[in-house]
């Protein structure tokens, strides 16, 4: 009986850790996304007094004690998703018409940790993606989904005329490293 109960508990924990979490687009003030455990709330707000300066919006986090703080400032829009374990979130910031970056944030009322995946990939041993990110006419690093509580599927894409590039990675936030899964280069015909 005891081994059956342990197996059921492990199955439930595994299912919870690999469950899909929603991705919400923050395109200005008013958007919000609660963590899966409902303890934290990420929300979008305008930055006061910034209408004549950039960026205009921010992703903020509200803690259970009602304390809130800014995690990230953005200009256009950002896609947000919580880790299934509620201890981190990613922010895919569509910064402009030719650039995007994804940030992985581990919120803490004492000190947030924020990692740029463009920086992680640029400083890794990936000659193709490194060259691409350095010289791209249009270069986007976006988080696609949580693979589990620690790993995020990331796509790097864009162009250096006359070629279009697409690279996929898995970023392991606990280890702080990215592993390249695929690479594709296609010559444009237009």
C-alpha positions as CSV (number, residue, x, y, z in Angstrom):
1,X,0.0,0.0,0.0
2,X,2.8,2.4,0.9
3,X,4.6,1.9,-2.5
4,X,1.4,2.5,-4.4
5,X,0.7,5.8,-2.5
6,X,4.3,7.0,-3.1
7,X,3.9,6.2,-6.8
8,X,0.7,8.2,-6.9
9,X,2.3,11.2,-5.2
10,X,5.3,11.1,-7.6
11,X,3.0,10.8,-10.6
12,X,1.0,13.9,-9.4
13,X,4.1,15.9,-8.8
14,X,5.5,15.0,-12.2
15,X,2.2,15.9,-13.9
16,X,2.1,19.2,-12.1
17,X,5.7,20.0,-13.1
18,X,5.2,19.3,-16.8
19,X,1.8,20.8,-17.2
20,X,1.5,23.5,-19.8
21,X,1.2,27.0,-18.5
22,X,-0.6,29.8,-20.3
23,X,1.2,32.5,-22.3
24,X,-0.4,35.9,-22.0
25,X,0.4,38.9,-24.2
26,X,1.0,42.1,-22.4
27,X,0.3,44.9,-24.9
28,X,-0.2,47.7,-22.4
29,X,-1.7,48.3,-19.0
30,X,-4.4,46.0,-17.6
31,X,-3.0,42.6,-18.5
32,X,-2.3,40.1,-15.7
33,X,-1.2,36.5,-15.2
34,X,-1.4,34.7,-11.9
35,X,1.2,32.1,-11.0
36,X,0.0,28.5,-11.1
37,X,0.0,28.3,-7.3
38,X,-1.9,31.6,-7.2
39,X,0.6,33.2,-4.8
40,X,2.1,35.8,-7.2
41,X,0.6,38.0,-9.8
42,X,2.4,39.5,-12.8
43,X,0.6,42.5,-14.3
44,X,1.2,45.2,-16.8
45,X,1.2,48.9,-16.0
46,X,2.2,52.2,-17.6
47,X,5.3,53.8,-16.3
48,X,4.2,57.1,-14.7
49,X,5.5,60.3,-16.4
50,X,7.0,58.4,-19.3
51,X,4.6,59.2,-22.2
52,X,7.3,61.3,-23.9
53,X,10.1,58.8,-23.2
54,X,10.5,55.1,-23.9
55,X,9.7,52.5,-22.7
56,X,6.1,53.1,-21.7
57,X,5.1,49.9,-20.0
58,X,6.3,47.6,-17.3
59,X,5.8,44.1,-16.1
60,X,5.3,44.3,-12.4
61,X,4.9,41.5,-9.8
62,X,2.6,41.6,-6.7
63,X,3.7,39.5,-3.8
64,X,1.4,38.0,-1.1
65,X,2.3,40.8,1.3
66,X,0.9,43.3,-1.3
67,X,4.4,44.6,-2.0
68,X,4.9,45.1,-5.7
69,X,7.9,46.0,-7.9
70,X,8.9,46.3,-11.5
71,X,10.5,43.3,-13.2
72,X,10.9,44.6,-16.7
73,X,10.2,47.7,-18.8
74,X,9.0,47.2,-22.4
75,X,7.9,49.3,-25.3
76,X,5.5,47.4,-27.6
77,X,4.4,44.1,-26.1
78,X,5.6,41.1,-24.2
79,X,4.5,37.5,-23.9
80,X,4.6,36.2,-20.3
81,X,4.4,32.7,-18.9
82,X,5.0,31.3,-15.5
83,X,7.0,28.1,-14.8
84,X,4.7,25.3,-13.7
85,X,6.3,25.5,-10.2
86,X,5.5,29.3,-9.9
87,X,9.1,30.1,-9.0
88,X,10.1,31.8,-12.3
89,X,8.6,33.4,-15.4
90,X,9.8,34.3,-18.8
91,X,9.2,37.6,-20.6
92,X,9.5,37.5,-24.4
93,X,9.9,41.3,-25.1
94,X,9.1,42.2,-28.7
95,X,11.3,45.3,-28.5
96,X,10.8,46.6,-32.0
97,X,10.1,45.7,-35.6
98,X,13.6,44.1,-35.9
99,X,14.5,42.8,-32.4
100,X,13.2,40.7,-29.6
101,X,14.7,39.2,-26.5
102,X,13.5,36.7,-23.9
103,X,14.2,37.3,-20.2
104,X,13.9,34.6,-17.5
105,X,13.1,36.1,-14.1
106,X,13.2,34.5,-10.7
107,X,11.1,36.8,-8.6
108,X,12.0,37.4,-4.9
109,X,10.9,40.2,-2.6
110,X,14.6,40.6,-1.6
111,X,16.3,40.4,-5.0
112,X,15.0,39.4,-8.4
113,X,17.3,37.5,-10.8
114,X,16.8,38.4,-14.5
115,X,18.7,36.6,-17.3
116,X,18.7,37.7,-21.0
117,X,18.7,34.7,-23.3
118,X,20.2,36.7,-26.1
119,X,23.2,37.2,-23.7
120,X,23.3,33.5,-22.8
121,X,23.2,32.4,-26.5
122,X,25.6,35.1,-27.6
123,X,28.2,34.1,-25.0
124,X,27.8,30.3,-25.7
125,X,29.8,28.2,-28.1
126,X,27.3,28.5,-31.0
127,X,29.2,30.0,-34.0
128,X,26.2,30.2,-36.3
129,X,23.8,31.8,-33.8
130,X,26.5,34.1,-32.5
131,X,27.3,35.4,-35.9
132,X,23.6,35.7,-36.7
133,X,22.8,37.7,-33.5
134,X,25.8,40.0,-34.1
135,X,24.9,40.9,-37.7
136,X,21.2,40.2,-38.2
137,X,19.1,42.8,-40.0
138,X,16.1,41.3,-38.0
139,X,17.0,39.1,-35.0
140,X,14.5,37.7,-32.6
141,X,15.1,35.5,-29.5
142,X,11.7,34.3,-28.2
143,X,10.7,31.9,-25.5
144,X,8.1,29.4,-26.9
145,X,7.1,27.3,-23.9
146,X,8.1,25.7,-20.7
147,X,9.3,22.1,-21.3
148,X,9.2,21.5,-17.6
149,X,9.8,23.6,-14.5
150,X,13.4,24.3,-15.4
151,X,13.7,24.1,-19.2
152,X,12.4,26.5,-21.8
153,X,12.1,26.0,-25.5
154,X,13.6,29.0,-27.3
155,X,13.6,30.0,-30.9
156,X,16.1,32.4,-32.5
157,X,15.2,33.6,-36.0
158,X,15.5,36.4,-38.5
159,X,17.6,37.4,-41.4
160,X,20.9,38.6,-42.8
161,X,20.0,39.4,-46.4
162,X,19.7,37.2,-48.5
163,X,19.3,34.4,-45.9
164,X,16.7,33.6,-43.3
165,X,17.9,31.7,-40.2
166,X,16.1,29.7,-37.5
167,X,17.8,28.1,-34.5
168,X,16.1,26.3,-31.6
169,X,17.5,25.8,-28.1
170,X,16.6,24.4,-24.7
171,X,17.6,26.8,-21.9
172,X,18.1,25.2,-18.5
173,X,17.5,27.9,-16.0
174,X,18.9,26.0,-13.0
175,X,22.2,25.4,-14.8
176,X,22.2,28.7,-16.7
177,X,23.1,27.1,-20.0
178,X,21.5,26.7,-23.4
179,X,21.7,23.6,-25.7
180,X,21.2,24.0,-29.4
181,X,18.6,21.6,-30.9
182,X,18.5,22.7,-34.6
183,X,19.7,25.1,-37.2
184,X,18.2,26.1,-40.5
185,X,19.4,28.5,-43.2
186,X,17.3,29.3,-46.3
187,X,18.2,31.6,-49.1
188,X,15.4,34.1,-49.8
189,X,14.0,34.2,-53.4
190,X,12.3,37.5,-53.3
